[in-house]
Amino acid sequence: MLTVYLFLKSAVTISLTRDIAGEAIATSNMQSMMQWIDTLGSSWIHSLIPIPILATILLLYSLLLLSIEPRRS
């Protein structure tokens, strides 16, 4: 699920970057390009925050399953 999310996010980011870069080059408007670069920088920071949280949750879930499994035997 996380892989699909990251793939779709990357695909949308690449598509939008191509469109915005093309428009900025065509109209000689570098201000919109600089705003988009700032937006990309802040979005990467926000998208990286959930990854350690999800990894911790998966680790705790795995430890819980490993602690329960020997009791079943």
C-alpha positions in Angstrom: 0.0 0.0 0.0 2.8 2.4 0.9 4.6 1.5 -2.4 1.5 2.3 -4.4 1.1 5.6 -2.6 4.7 6.6 -3.2 4.5 5.6 -6.8 1.4 7.6 -7.5 2.8 10.6 -5.6 6.0 10.5 -7.7 4.0 10.1 -10.9 1.8 13.1 -10.1 4.9 15.2 -9.0 6.8 14.4 -12.3 3.7 15.2 -14.4 3.1 18.5 -12.6 6.8 19.4 -12.7 6.9 18.8 -16.5 3.8 21.0 -17.0 5.0 23.8 -14.8 8.5 23.8 -16.2 7.2 23.9 -19.7 4.9 26.8 -18.9 7.7 28.7 -17.1 10.1 28.2 -20.0 7.4 29.2 -22.6 6.4 32.4 -20.8 9.8 33.2 -19.4 8.2 33.2 -15.9 10.8 31.9 -13.5 8.8 33.0 -10.5 6.3 30.2 -10.9 9.1 27.7 -11.3 10.8 28.9 -8.1 7.5 28.6 -6.3 7.0 25.1 -7.5 10.5 24.1 -6.3 9.7 25.5 -2.9 6.5 23.5 -2.9 8.3 20.3 -3.8 10.8 20.8 -1.1 8.1 21.2 1.6 6.1 18.3 0.3 9.0 15.9 0.4 9.6 16.8 4.1 5.9 16.2 4.9 5.8 12.9 2.9 8.9 11.5 4.7 7.5 12.0 8.2 4.9 9.1 8.1 7.5 6.5 7.0 9.3 6.1 10.3 5.9 6.1 12.1 4.6 3.3 9.8 7.9 1.4 10.2 7.6 1.6 14.0 4.0 0.4 13.9 5.0 -2.6 11.6 7.8 -3.4 13.9 5.6 -3.4 17.0 3.0 -5.5 15.1 5.7 -8.0 14.1 7.0 -8.3 17.7 3.4 -8.8 18.9 2.9 -11.6 16.4 6.2 -13.2 17.3 5.4 -13.1 21.0 1.9 -14.7 20.4 3.1 -17.4 18.0 5.0 -19.5 20.5 2.0 -19.6 22.8 -0.1 -21.2 20.2 2.2 -24.2 19.9 
